[in-house]
């Protein structure tokens, strides 16, 4: 199935065609699951959020205008669903050393005590550290960092998915990166202080 056939399925769904609904579900589910996985809130099951997003897509079938590809329309619904879920469970808590696993703590210690960047063997722990720091950001900033830097999307794509203009995206991304650096510095400082206390 391609985008044009998916658009035709949406029209048939509005007319009550259950077969079209099944076909569209099977076509869209991999895209929905991939997007949910990329933007999954911490305390929500991937399967649950996929189902919520699919319900929203089918509920909004009558609103599909056909001016954009079905995949873009679906992506926007899924990302907004994830963003709403992130907002609903948002808790701004202090990032503590006890939140870190052993590998992440070692990365922070290396960053705090050495001028060298972590090596390639530390990649998994570095990724987990970045994900932990991302949880401290506002949901919209976390979404933006994820889209721009972890998924590598272009400004125009992010603009189409979020509805924000490129200037807003650039400013928000700059501020989000600055906050992430601040959180990392906090962890490095705590690591240095803990090391000094143990000496």
VONU-432384 format. One line per 10 residues: their letters; for each residue x, y, z of C-alpha. Coordinates in Angstrom, 2 decimals, decimal comma, always signed. Layout:
N
a	X:Y:Z ~ ...;
//
This chain:
199
xxxxxxxxxx	+0,00:+0,00:+0,00 ~ +1,28:+3,48:-0,80 ~ +0,22:+6,95:+0,40 ~ -2,47:+7,34:-2,29 ~ -4,01:+3,96:-1,42 ~ -3,91:+4,88:+2,28 ~ -5,76:+8,13:+1,50 ~ -8,37:+6,10:-0,42 ~ -8,72:+3,79:+2,62 ~ -9,38:+6,83:+4,83;
xxxxxxxxxx	-12,19:+7,89:+2,48 ~ -13,68:+4,37:+2,56 ~ -13,42:+4,30:+6,37 ~ -15,59:+7,43:+6,52 ~ -18,19:+5,43:+4,60 ~ -18,01:+2,58:+7,14 ~ -15,78:+0,12:+5,22 ~ -14,34:-2,21:+7,89 ~ -12,03:-3,93:+5,41 ~ -10,42:-0,58:+4,59;
xxxxxxxxxx	-9,96:+0,04:+8,31 ~ -8,15:-3,30:+8,71 ~ -5,93:-2,64:+5,67 ~ -5,06:+0,84:+6,88 ~ -4,31:-0,41:+10,39 ~ -1,80:-2,95:+9,02 ~ -0,23:-0,31:+6,78 ~ +0,10:+2,39:+9,46 ~ +0,93:+0,35:+12,55 ~ +4,70:-0,01:+11,85;
xxxxxxxxxx	+4,99:+3,78:+11,38 ~ +2,97:+4,47:+14,54 ~ +5,00:+1,97:+16,58 ~ +8,31:+3,46:+15,37 ~ +7,20:+7,00:+16,26 ~ +5,85:+5,96:+19,66 ~ +9,07:+4,08:+20,41 ~ +11,07:+7,22:+19,59 ~ +8,97:+9,48:+21,81 ~ +7,74:+7,08:+24,47;
xxxxxxxxxx	+7,02:+8,67:+27,87 ~ +8,74:+6,90:+30,76 ~ +5,72:+5,46:+32,53 ~ +3,57:+4,49:+29,55 ~ +3,47:+1,16:+27,77 ~ +4,43:+1,31:+24,09 ~ +1,49:-0,91:+23,15 ~ -1,00:+1,25:+25,05 ~ +0,24:+4,45:+23,45 ~ +0,18:+2,85:+19,97;
xxxxxxxxxx	-3,45:+1,89:+20,53 ~ -4,34:+5,41:+21,76 ~ -2,67:+6,91:+18,69 ~ -4,44:+4,49:+16,31 ~ -7,81:+5,34:+17,88 ~ -7,09:+9,04:+17,39 ~ -6,11:+8,44:+13,75 ~ -9,31:+6,53:+12,99 ~ -11,41:+9,03:+14,94 ~ -9,94:+11,86:+12,89;
xxxxxxxxxx	-10,35:+10,10:+9,51 ~ -13,02:+12,63:+8,47 ~ -10,54:+15,47:+9,06 ~ -7,95:+14,18:+6,58 ~ -7,94:+16,72:+3,74 ~ -5,54:+14,97:+1,40 ~ -3,32:+18,08:+1,13 ~ -0,38:+16,25:+2,73 ~ +0,71:+12,60:+2,50 ~ -1,07:+10,29:+4,91;
xxxxxxxxxx	+2,22:+9,48:+6,65 ~ +2,80:+13,16:+7,52 ~ -0,73:+13,53:+8,84 ~ -0,38:+10,35:+10,91 ~ +3,06:+11,40:+12,21 ~ +1,66:+14,65:+13,51 ~ -1,19:+12,88:+15,33 ~ +1,20:+10,33:+16,88 ~ +3,76:+12,91:+17,99 ~ +1,04:+15,09:+19,52;
xxxxxxxxxx	-0,33:+12,02:+21,30 ~ +3,12:+11,27:+22,73 ~ +3,65:+14,91:+23,68 ~ +0,31:+15,04:+25,50 ~ +1,18:+11,85:+27,38 ~ +4,60:+13,21:+28,32 ~ +2,95:+16,39:+29,63 ~ +0,45:+14,40:+31,66 ~ +3,13:+12,44:+33,48 ~ +5,71:+15,20:+33,70;
xxxxxxxxxx	+7,51:+15,39:+37,01 ~ +10,38:+17,85:+37,38 ~ +12,64:+16,13:+39,84 ~ +16,25:+16,69:+40,74 ~ +18,68:+14,47:+38,91 ~ +20,65:+12,62:+41,58 ~ +23,74:+10,45:+41,37 ~ +21,63:+7,58:+42,69 ~ +19,54:+7,84:+39,50 ~ +22,57:+6,77:+37,51;
xxxxxxxxxx	+23,57:+3,20:+36,84 ~ +27,17:+2,14:+37,43 ~ +28,15:+2,67:+33,77 ~ +26,54:+6,13:+33,58 ~ +28,23:+7,16:+36,84 ~ +31,59:+6,13:+35,36 ~ +30,93:+8,29:+32,28 ~ +30,08:+11,30:+34,45 ~ +33,20:+10,67:+36,54 ~ +35,33:+10,57:+33,38;
xxxxxxxxxx	+33,73:+13,81:+32,19 ~ +34,30:+15,45:+35,58 ~ +37,91:+14,37:+36,04 ~ +39,33:+14,12:+32,52 ~ +39,59:+16,38:+29,50 ~ +39,13:+13,40:+27,18 ~ +35,74:+12,38:+25,82 ~ +34,46:+8,90:+26,66 ~ +35,69:+6,25:+24,22 ~ +33,61:+4,16:+21,84;
xxxxxxxxxx	+33,25:+1,30:+24,34 ~ +31,29:+3,71:+26,55 ~ +28,70:+4,38:+23,82 ~ +25,80:+2,51:+25,45 ~ +26,32:+4,15:+28,84 ~ +26,70:+7,56:+27,16 ~ +23,41:+7,03:+25,33 ~ +21,66:+6,10:+28,60 ~ +23,13:+9,19:+30,26 ~ +21,81:+11,40:+27,45;
xxxxxxxxxx	+18,37:+9,78:+27,77 ~ +18,40:+10,40:+31,52 ~ +19,31:+14,05:+31,01 ~ +16,58:+14,34:+28,36 ~ +13,98:+13,38:+30,97 ~ +14,78:+16,64:+32,79 ~ +13,72:+18,76:+29,79 ~ +10,24:+20,10:+29,20 ~ +8,25:+17,66:+27,04 ~ +8,31:+19,94:+24,00;
xxxxxxxxxx	+12,09:+20,47:+24,29 ~ +12,66:+16,75:+24,73 ~ +10,60:+16,09:+21,61 ~ +12,58:+18,69:+19,69 ~ +16,00:+17,30:+20,69 ~ +14,78:+13,82:+19,82 ~ +13,55:+14,85:+16,36 ~ +16,53:+17,03:+15,45 ~ +19,49:+15,21:+16,93 ~ +18,53:+11,63:+17,72;
xxxxxxxxxx	+16,40:+11,05:+14,61 ~ +18,35:+13,50:+12,45 ~ +15,32:+15,19:+10,93 ~ +15,68:+18,45:+8,98 ~ +14,20:+21,75:+10,22 ~ +11,46:+21,65:+7,58 ~ +10,39:+18,16:+8,71 ~ +10,33:+19,17:+12,37 ~ +8,32:+22,26:+11,44 ~ +5,79:+20,13:+9,53;
xxxxxxxxxx	+5,46:+17,67:+12,41 ~ +5,21:+20,19:+15,25 ~ +3,64:+23,21:+13,58 ~ +6,44:+25,47:+14,93 ~ +8,28:+27,81:+12,55 ~ +12,01:+27,32:+11,97 ~ +13,05:+30,32:+14,07 ~ +11,16:+28,96:+17,08 ~ +12,72:+25,53:+16,50 ~ +16,27:+26,96:+16,40;
xxxxxxxxxx	+15,77:+29,05:+19,55 ~ +14,16:+26,18:+21,47 ~ +16,88:+23,75:+20,37 ~ +19,60:+26,19:+21,50 ~ +17,95:+26,62:+24,91 ~ +17,36:+22,88:+25,30 ~ +21,01:+22,10:+24,53 ~ +22,08:+24,75:+27,06 ~ +19,83:+23,14:+29,74 ~ +21,26:+19,71:+28,95;
xxxxxxxxxx	+24,81:+21,07:+29,40 ~ +23,73:+22,61:+32,72 ~ +22,33:+19,28:+33,97 ~ +25,51:+17,49:+32,93 ~ +27,63:+20,10:+34,74 ~ +25,47:+19,55:+37,87 ~ +26,22:+15,82:+37,73 ~ +29,93:+16,44:+37,12 ~ +30,04:+18,81:+40,10 ~ +28,29:+16,28:+42,35;
xxxxxxxxx	+30,75:+13,61:+41,21 ~ +33,74:+15,85:+41,96 ~ +32,32:+16,77:+45,38 ~ +31,64:+13,15:+46,25 ~ +35,16:+12,18:+45,20 ~ +36,63:+15,01:+47,35 ~ +34,53:+13,90:+50,35 ~ +35,79:+10,31:+49,98 ~ +39,45:+11,40:+49,82;
//
